[in-house]
């Protein structure tokens, strides 16, 4: 799993090199959350402008907790930037996707369930650098997984939780 995120990081770096040569308006951001790696949470996202003040995106997250429930998700996201400049400044939006939770019960048997997930997002993104192609994003939100907690004997499974985002990426 770590190899996948190293490859994703290399992809972000390559995209950044290509982005620095562009002079046209920036329409895309690809980002990762490098601080989460310390907590064994691996996250990547792609965001694209589709209107003057709105974007769509896709993202994925997976965790690798040894003694706890592990979460994996793939989501579609929509953001609105009320200042009228997509990819830069405050945004709010929502997400919808599919999430899977797996854990080990008290007898060592694996338990797993998946289902639709929905979330809300409140974020602020800065485009920095000479070419405004370095993206830094801070955000918070909440997420709910449509998975029945009763399917798990472990008490470590949570299907409603807050989310946070500290990401860095490249705009191109």
VOGU-3710 file (C-alpha; in Angstrom, 3 decimals, decimal comma):
1> xxxxxxxxxx> 0,000/0,000/0,000  2,809/2,412/0,825  4,291/1,719/-2,630  1,022/2,983/-4,192  1,318/6,276/-2,367  4,995/6,671/-3,233  3,977/6,243/-6,871  1,172/8,787/-6,357  3,675/11,225/-4,854  5,930/10,806/-7,885
11> xxxxxxxxxx> 2,935/11,477/-10,131  2,193/14,680/-8,198  5,825/15,782/-8,615  5,758/15,074/-12,362  2,482/16,977/-12,720  4,049/19,901/-10,876  7,011/20,040/-13,257  4,659/20,115/-16,224  2,463/22,703/-14,527  5,330/25,104/-13,977
21> xxxxxxxxxx> 5,772/25,431/-17,741  2,161/26,443/-18,295  0,983/30,018/-18,525  -2,729/29,344/-19,128  -5,369/29,405/-16,410  -5,016/26,598/-13,904  -7,949/24,188/-14,043  -6,777/21,136/-12,055  -5,212/20,263/-8,722  -3,757/16,903/-7,772
31> xxxxxxxxxx> -2,915/16,550/-4,081  -1,946/14,257/-1,245  -2,070/14,563/2,534  1,535/13,874/3,551  1,067/14,422/7,297  -1,499/11,606/7,466  1,130/9,034/6,474  2,489/9,212/10,034  -0,918/7,932/11,193  -1,059/5,262/8,457
41> xxxxxxxxxx> -3,756/7,128/6,537  -3,089/7,466/2,800  -5,116/9,999/0,807  -5,009/11,378/-2,726  -7,315/13,651/-4,686  -7,856/15,170/-8,126  -9,965/18,353/-8,475  -11,041/20,001/-11,752  -12,794/23,289/-12,507  -16,105/22,924/-14,345
51> xxxxxxxxxx> -17,492/26,446/-13,801  -16,098/29,816/-12,758  -16,737/29,079/-9,068  -17,206/25,301/-8,945  -15,151/22,121/-9,171  -15,662/18,392/-9,225  -13,157/15,862/-8,024  -12,378/12,301/-7,110  -10,522/11,108/-4,071  -9,448/7,965/-2,324
61> xxxxxxxxxx> -8,404/7,109/1,200  -7,181/3,962/2,845  -5,921/3,228/6,339  -3,556/0,594/7,662  -4,191/0,371/11,407  -2,737/-2,850/12,824  -5,050/-3,248/15,838  -8,115/-1,344/14,742  -10,725/-1,071/12,031  -9,379/-0,235/8,568
71> xxxxxxxxxx> -11,256/2,090/6,242  -11,048/2,450/2,454  -13,114/4,822/0,350  -13,457/6,237/-3,141  -15,507/9,401/-3,525  -16,847/11,925/-6,001  -16,711/15,513/-4,656  -18,273/18,821/-5,662  -17,101/22,178/-4,272  -18,435/25,708/-4,602
81> xxxxxxxxxx> -16,104/28,710/-4,142  -18,369/31,652/-3,154  -15,699/34,294/-3,952  -16,120/33,297/-7,599  -12,652/31,835/-8,235  -12,562/28,045/-8,448  -9,557/26,323/-6,838  -8,631/29,364/-4,728  -10,067/30,497/-1,389  -12,929/29,244/0,780
91> xxxxxxxxxx> -15,139/26,450/-0,490  -17,947/24,261/0,731  -19,282/21,128/-0,827  -20,238/17,522/-0,538  -19,003/14,050/-1,296  -20,595/10,755/-2,232  -18,916/7,435/-2,780  -18,329/3,912/-1,550  -16,551/2,949/1,652  -15,442/-0,380/3,089
101> xxxxxxxxxx> -14,588/-1,154/6,700  -12,712/-4,257/7,817  -11,624/-5,393/11,241  -10,779/-8,544/13,135  -13,198/-9,827/15,763  -12,249/-11,150/19,188  -11,770/-14,678/17,763  -9,386/-13,556/15,025  -11,968/-13,732/12,200  -12,072/-10,901/9,705
111> xxxxxxxxxx> -15,280/-8,892/9,487  -15,904/-6,593/6,556  -18,764/-4,512/5,165  -19,139/-1,811/2,549  -21,717/0,662/1,379  -22,426/4,175/0,158  -20,875/7,100/2,028  -21,744/10,789/2,125  -19,954/13,826/3,498  -19,836/17,592/3,823
121> xxxxxxxxxx> -16,715/19,702/3,239  -15,553/23,141/4,447  -12,118/24,046/3,110  -9,705/26,840/2,245  -7,195/26,429/-0,566  -4,242/28,663/-1,385  -2,483/28,672/-4,755  1,077/29,810/-4,127  4,385/30,247/-5,897  5,406/32,356/-8,879
131> xxxxxxxxxx> 3,039/30,490/-11,170  0,387/29,861/-8,486  0,813/26,136/-9,083  1,470/24,966/-5,513  -1,792/24,190/-3,721  -2,073/24,053/0,067  -5,447/23,134/1,527  -6,861/23,097/5,050  -10,303/21,707/5,695  -12,803/20,045/7,969
141> xxxxxxxxxx> -15,983/18,134/7,462  -18,027/15,134/8,476  -18,744/11,767/6,905  -21,351/9,063/7,328  -21,023/5,498/6,041  -24,218/3,612/5,277  -22,953/0,497/7,002  -24,681/-1,179/9,926  -22,370/-1,056/12,965  -24,202/-4,122/14,296
151> xxxxxxxxxx> -22,475/-6,219/11,603  -19,261/-5,924/13,597  -18,508/-7,468/16,969  -15,614/-5,015/17,410  -16,391/-1,741/19,148  -13,711/0,090/17,140  -15,944/0,557/14,072  -17,332/4,076/13,648  -19,680/4,967/10,793  -20,084/8,698/11,585
161> xxxxxxxxxx> -16,971/10,774/12,110  -15,345/14,164/11,551  -12,817/14,595/8,769  -9,801/16,856/8,418  -7,577/17,845/5,550  -4,075/19,288/5,382  -2,945/18,667/1,827  -0,327/19,815/-0,614  -0,488/19,470/-4,350  0,122/20,943/-7,756
171> xx> -2,187/23,003/-9,920  -1,980/22,669/-13,684
//
